[in-house]
């Protein structure tokens, strides 16, 4: 399998979600979860921006979860608006950004990925 660094990984099943969540846990890297929906036009707008950020920050794991596909995961993180970006460190939520604000998202990723655990 090719390296997943520098890209946004879509999770389409609970098994895929658990696998990537576990990788994030073991790596001790910052994990950014993009909670999205296929019908959300704002989500589609931010998608290429997130992909660009992912390319520039290969030391961060980026996961994408469709709230309609994985409702239980969205509920677990109290996601009620799209897009919502949840930030995890060692499996624990450390922050959240709601909405497609590129500057806020970039600033939060930079801030949280430079803090050592």
C-alpha positions as CSV (number, residue, x, y, z in Angstrom):
1,X,0.0,0.0,0.0
2,X,1.3,3.5,-0.8
3,X,2.0,6.0,1.9
4,X,-1.1,7.7,3.2
5,X,0.9,10.7,4.4
6,X,-0.1,14.0,2.8
7,X,-3.6,13.0,1.8
8,X,-7.1,13.0,3.2
9,X,-8.3,9.4,3.9
10,X,-12.0,8.7,3.6
11,X,-13.5,6.3,6.0
12,X,-16.6,4.5,4.6
13,X,-17.2,1.9,7.2
14,X,-16.8,1.5,11.0
15,X,-14.0,-1.0,10.4
16,X,-12.1,1.6,8.3
17,X,-12.8,4.3,10.9
18,X,-11.4,2.0,13.7
19,X,-8.4,1.1,11.7
20,X,-7.4,4.7,11.0
21,X,-8.3,5.9,14.5
22,X,-6.0,3.2,15.9
23,X,-3.2,4.3,13.5
24,X,-3.5,7.8,14.8
25,X,-3.5,6.6,18.4
26,X,-0.3,4.5,17.8
27,X,1.5,7.2,15.8
28,X,0.8,9.9,18.5
29,X,0.3,12.3,15.5
30,X,-2.4,15.0,15.4
31,X,-5.5,13.6,13.7
32,X,-7.9,15.9,11.9
33,X,-11.3,14.5,11.2
34,X,-13.4,16.3,8.5
35,X,-17.0,15.5,9.2
36,X,-18.8,16.1,5.9
37,X,-21.9,15.2,3.9
38,X,-22.4,14.7,0.2
39,X,-25.2,17.2,0.1
40,X,-23.2,19.9,1.8
41,X,-22.0,22.5,-0.7
42,X,-19.8,24.2,1.8
43,X,-18.1,20.9,2.5
44,X,-17.4,20.5,-1.2
45,X,-15.9,24.1,-1.2
46,X,-13.4,23.3,1.6
47,X,-12.4,19.8,0.3
48,X,-9.7,20.9,-2.1
49,X,-8.4,23.4,0.5
50,X,-8.1,20.6,3.1
51,X,-6.4,18.4,0.5
52,X,-3.8,21.2,-0.1
53,X,-3.2,21.6,3.7
54,X,-2.8,17.8,4.0
55,X,-0.1,17.8,1.3
56,X,1.8,20.5,3.2
57,X,1.5,18.8,6.6
58,X,2.4,15.1,6.1
59,X,3.1,14.8,9.9
60,X,-0.7,15.2,10.5
61,X,-3.3,12.4,9.8
62,X,-6.4,13.7,7.9
63,X,-9.6,11.6,8.0
64,X,-12.9,12.3,6.2
65,X,-16.1,10.9,7.6
66,X,-19.5,11.3,5.9
67,X,-22.0,11.9,8.6
68,X,-24.7,10.0,6.7
69,X,-22.5,6.9,6.3
70,X,-21.1,6.8,9.8
71,X,-23.8,8.4,12.0
72,X,-22.5,6.8,15.2
73,X,-19.0,8.3,14.7
74,X,-20.6,11.8,14.1
75,X,-22.7,11.3,17.2
76,X,-19.7,10.3,19.3
77,X,-18.1,13.7,18.5
78,X,-21.4,15.7,18.8
79,X,-21.3,16.8,15.2
80,X,-24.4,18.8,14.4
81,X,-23.2,21.1,11.6
82,X,-21.1,20.5,8.5
83,X,-18.3,20.8,8.0
84,X,-17.0,20.1,11.4
85,X,-13.3,19.5,12.0
86,X,-12.4,17.6,15.1
87,X,-8.8,17.4,16.3
88,X,-7.5,14.4,18.2
89,X,-4.3,13.8,20.1
90,X,-3.7,10.3,21.4
91,X,-7.4,9.5,20.8
92,X,-8.7,12.4,22.8
93,X,-10.5,15.4,21.4
94,X,-8.4,18.5,21.9
95,X,-10.3,21.0,19.8
96,X,-13.0,21.5,17.1
97,X,-13.6,24.0,14.3
98,X,-17.1,24.3,12.8
99,X,-17.5,25.8,9.4
100,X,-15.4,26.2,6.3
101,X,-13.0,28.9,7.4
102,X,-9.7,28.2,5.8
103,X,-7.7,30.5,8.0
104,X,-9.1,29.2,11.2
105,X,-8.6,25.6,10.1
106,X,-5.0,26.2,8.9
107,X,-4.2,28.1,12.2
108,X,-5.6,25.4,14.4
109,X,-3.7,22.6,12.5
110,X,-0.5,24.6,12.7
111,X,-1.0,25.3,16.4
112,X,-1.9,21.8,17.4
113,X,0.6,19.9,15.2
114,X,3.5,21.9,16.7
115,X,2.6,21.2,20.3
116,X,4.5,18.1,21.6
117,X,2.5,15.6,23.5
